[in-house]
Amino acid sequence: MSTLKKFFRYLALVLLIIILISLIRDIFFGQFSFQENEKLETLIDKKEDELIKISEENETLKDEIKLLKNNDEYVEHVARENLGLIKEGEEYIDEEPD
């Protein structure tokens, strides 16, 4: 073989080795590596749990809104408990000691 053919063969071999090393490095340490994929899956699981919790809170708030719209007794209860309101003629007693 001529030396020029040998040179191109070695050059092609070196380029292939460099490409192979680069691909292996990306697979194990790059942006889409196994380790990064595992981190993303963990983050997805965590976010799904948060979404479930928020969805449950949302349903609770929807139920409370329905009660506030349709139930005068519940509105009165909320006004007494949260706002400290009393009816005319009633006396407010602070249950918490100073």
N, C-alpha and C positions, 0 to 999 in steps of 0.2 A: 504494500500500500504506500501511497505517496504520503509524505509528511503533512501535506495540506489536508488530506482526508483524515489522518489521525488527529490533527489539531481540531478539526470541526467535530469529530466524534467526542473528543475529550471536552470540548466546549459545550456540546449538547448534553453530555453526561453531567458536567458541573452545573449547568442551568437546571436540569431536571432535579438534581440533588437539592439545589437552593429552593426550588419551587416546592419540593416535598417537605423540606424542613420548615418552610414558611407555612404550609398548610397544617402540618402537625402542631406547630406553635399556636396557630389560630384555633385549632380544635381544642387544645388543652388550656390555653391561657388567654385567648382572645375574647372579643365582645360577645360572641355566641358560644362560649365554651360550656362544658358540662357544669362547671362551678357556677357560672353566671346564670345558666338555665335553672339550676336548683334554687338560687337566690330569688329569681323571678317567680318560680312556682310557690315558694314560701310567701312572697309578697302577695301573690294572687289569692292564696288561701286566707291570709290575714284580711285582705280587703273584702273577700266574700263574707267572712264572719262579721266584719263591720257593717256590711250592707244588710245582712240579716238582722242585726241589732237595730239599725236605723229603720228598717222596714217595720219591725215590731213596735218601735217607738211611734212611728208614723200612724200605725193602726190604732194605738192607744190614744193618740191625740185626735184622730178622726172620731173615735167613740166619745171622747170628752166633748168635742165640738157638737156632736149630735145631742148629747145630754144638755149642754148649755143652750142649744136652740129650742129644745122641745120639753125640758123639764124645769119648771119654775122652782121646785123644791131643791133641785141640785144647784141652781143659780144662787138661791138663798144660802145654801150650805157653803158654797165657795165664797160668797160675800162675807159670811160670818167668820169662816176659818182663815181665809187669806187676807181679808181687808179689815177685819175687826169691826164690821158694821153691826149695828143692833137695831131692833125695831123700836118704834116710838113707845115710850113707857117702860122699856127694859133698862136694866142697869148693867153696865159693863164691869166684869170682874176679871182682873188680871190674874191668871192662874200661875204665872211664872213669878217666883220670888225674886226680889231685887237683890 
